[in-house]
Amino acid sequence: MMKLAISALIVASAAAFAPSSQQRASTSLLVNELDLGSTEPLGVYDPLGWMTTEPESFERRRAVERKHGRIAMMATVGTIVHNNHIVFDGYISPSNDLKFSDVPTGINGLFAIPTAGIWQIVALCGFVELTWWPASQYDGDYGVGFFGNDILDPEEKARKLNAELNNGRAAMLGIIGNMVGEEITGQTMYEQYAGGHFSPFGDGAGFF
C-alpha cells in the first residue's frame, strides 16, 4: 500500500549540481554539499547555469533532489516487491472484502484502494513530512545514521552520500520509466519480464 502512495508522489526530479567557485554551503553532515553529486564521467552538470545565476537556491534544490531520490528508491523497491506478488496477509479493507493480494500490481493498483485508504496514505505522508522529513531541514540528516551508526570519516561519508545521490537519481528515472513503460505496453513490470517483453516497441514475443 505504501509503495503505491509513494509511486503516486513521484512526479518530479531535480537537476544534478556540482562543485563551483561559489561560496560553499556547509551542513551538519560535515561534508560540503557542493563537493557532492559531481561524479565521473558526467562531472559538473548545470545546463541551466543555476549555480551561477541562482546560487542562493542551491541548498534547497539539493534538499529536494535528495528527498525525491529517497522516495524514488523506496518506490522502486516497493514496485519490484509487489510485482513479485510479495504482499501482506489479510485484508487491506475488511469492509470492502478487499485483501492485500487483491490489489493489482502496477500503477493501476492505486485505483483499487478505497477512498478512505487513499486519505489515510495522504495523512501518513503528511505526518512524515511534517515530523520526520521536514522540508525546512535541508541537510537531510534526520538523526538515524547509516543503519544506526554515525559515519565519522569525512571521506567515507562523502562516498556514501555520493552513492545515495546517484542511486536516488537512478531511482527517479527508474520509477518514472516503469510507469511510462506500463502505459506504453499495457503490461506491468511482472508481465513484461514474465513474457520476455523487454522492449516497449516489441510485440511481447521476445526481447525486441
C-alpha positions in Angstrom: 0.0 0.0 0.0 2.7 2.5 0.9 4.6 1.8 -2.2 1.6 2.8 -4.3 1.3 6.1 -2.4 5.0 6.8 -2.8 4.8 6.0 -6.5 1.9 8.4 -6.9 4.0 11.1 -5.3 6.9 10.7 -7.7 6.2 13.5 -10.2 9.4 15.4 -10.4 13.2 15.1 -10.3 15.9 17.6 -9.7 19.0 18.5 -11.7 22.4 17.3 -10.5 24.5 20.0 -9.2 28.2 20.1 -8.7 31.2 22.0 -7.3 31.6 25.6 -8.2 33.7 28.6 -7.1 30.6 29.9 -5.3 30.6 30.3 -1.6 30.5 26.8 -0.1 27.5 25.6 1.9 28.2 23.6 5.0 25.8 21.1 6.6 25.7 19.1 9.9 26.9 16.1 7.8 30.4 17.6 8.0 30.6 17.1 4.2 30.5 20.1 1.8 27.3 19.9 -0.3 29.0 21.5 -3.3 31.5 18.6 -3.4 28.7 16.1 -3.7 26.9 14.9 -6.8 29.7 15.6 -9.3 30.8 12.1 -10.4 32.6 10.8 -13.4 32.0 10.6 -16.3 29.4 13.4 -16.3 31.3 15.6 -13.9 29.8 19.1 -13.5 26.3 19.2 -14.8 24.5 22.5 -14.6 22.9 23.0 -18.1 20.7 25.9 -17.0 23.5 27.8 -15.2 21.7 28.0 -11.9 24.9 27.6 -9.9 25.9 31.0 -11.3 22.6 32.8 -11.6 20.8 31.4 -8.5 23.5 30.3 -6.1 21.3 31.0 -3.1 18.7 28.4 -4.2 21.3 25.6 -4.4 20.8 24.3 -0.9 17.0 23.9 -1.3 17.3 22.3 -4.7 19.8 19.8 -3.4 17.5 19.0 -0.5 14.6 18.5 -2.9 16.8 16.2 -5.1 17.9 14.2 -2.1 14.4 13.7 -0.7 12.9 12.8 -4.1 15.7 10.4 -4.6 15.0 8.7 -1.3 11.3 8.5 -2.0 12.0 7.1 -5.5 14.3 4.4 -4.1 11.6 3.2 -1.8 9.1 3.4 -4.6 11.3 1.3 -6.9 11.9 -1.3 -4.3 8.2 -1.4 -3.4 7.3 -1.8 -7.1 9.7 -4.7 -7.5 8.4 -6.4 -4.4 4.8 -6.0 -5.3 5.3 -7.1 -8.9 6.7 -10.3 -7.5 3.5 -10.8 -5.6 5.0 -10.4 -2.2 2.2 -8.9 -0.1 0.8 -8.7 3.4 -1.6 -11.4 4.5 -5.2 -10.4 5.4 -7.4 -7.5 4.3 -6.5 -4.0 3.3 -10.2 -3.1 3.7 -12.3 -5.7 5.5 -15.5 -3.6 5.0 -14.9 -3.9 1.2 -13.8 -7.5 1.4 -10.5 -6.4 -0.2 -7.4 -8.3 0.5 -3.8 -7.1 0.0 -3.4 -9.8 -2.6 -6.4 -8.4 -4.5 -4.6 -5.1 -5.2 -3.3 -5.3 -8.8 0.4 -4.9 -9.4 1.5 -1.8 -11.2 0.3 1.8 -11.0 -3.4 0.8 -11.6 -3.3 -0.8 -8.2 -3.6 2.6 -6.7 -7.1 2.9 -8.0 -8.2 -0.4 -6.3 -7.7 1.1 -2.9 -10.9 2.6 -1.3 -11.0 6.4 -1.0 -10.7 6.2 2.8 -7.5 4.3 2.4 -6.1 6.9 0.0 -6.8 9.6 2.5 -5.0 7.6 5.2 -2.0 7.3 3.0 -2.0 11.0 2.3 -2.4 11.8 6.0 0.6 9.5 6.8 2.8 11.0 4.2 1.9 14.5 5.5 2.7 13.4 9.0 6.1 12.1 7.9 6.8 15.3 6.0 6.0 17.5 9.0 7.6 15.4 11.8 10.3 13.2 10.4 11.4 14.6 7.0 10.7 18.3 7.4 11.1 20.3 4.2 12.8 23.0 6.2 15.7 20.7 7.2 17.9 21.0 4.1 20.8 18.9 5.3 18.8 15.6 5.1 20.3 14.4 8.4 17.4 13.1 10.4 19.5 11.5 13.2 19.2 7.9 12.2 22.8 7.5 10.8 23.8 4.8 8.4 22.0 1.7 9.6 22.0 3.2 13.1 25.7 4.1 13.0 27.3 7.6 12.6 30.0 7.8 10.0 32.8 9.9 11.4 35.3 9.6 8.5 34.5 12.6 6.1 35.9 10.7 3.1 33.7 7.6 3.7 30.7 9.9 4.4 31.2 11.7 1.2 31.4 8.4 -0.7 28.2 7.2 0.8 26.4 10.5 0.2 27.5 10.5 -3.4 26.2 6.9 -3.7 22.9 8.0 -2.2 22.5 10.9 -4.6 23.4 8.8 -7.7 21.2 5.9 -6.6 18.4 8.3 -6.0 18.8 9.9 -9.4 18.7 6.4 -11.0 15.6 5.5 -9.0 13.8 8.7 -10.1 14.4 7.7 -13.7 13.6 4.1 -12.9 10.2 4.6 -11.3 9.0 7.0 -13.9 10.4 4.8 -16.6 8.5 1.9 -15.2 5.2 3.8 -15.1 5.7 5.0 -18.6 6.6 1.5 -19.7 3.3 0.2 -18.2 1.3 2.8 -20.1 3.1 2.2 -23.4 3.0 -1.6 -23.3 -0.2 -2.2 -21.3 1.8 -4.6 -19.1 3.0 -4.4 -15.6 6.7 -4.9 -14.8 5.9 -8.6 -13.9 4.0 -9.2 -17.1 6.8 -7.6 -19.2 9.6 -9.7 -17.8 7.5 -12.9 -17.4 6.6 -12.6 -21.1 10.1 -11.7 -22.2 8.9 -8.3 -23.3 11.8 -6.0 -22.6 11.2 -3.5 -25.4 8.2 -1.2 -25.3 8.3 -1.3 -29.1 8.1 -5.0 -29.4 5.1 -7.3 -29.6 5.8 -9.3 -26.5 7.2 -12.3 -28.4 10.8 -11.7 -27.3 13.4 -9.1 -26.3 12.6 -6.9 -29.3 
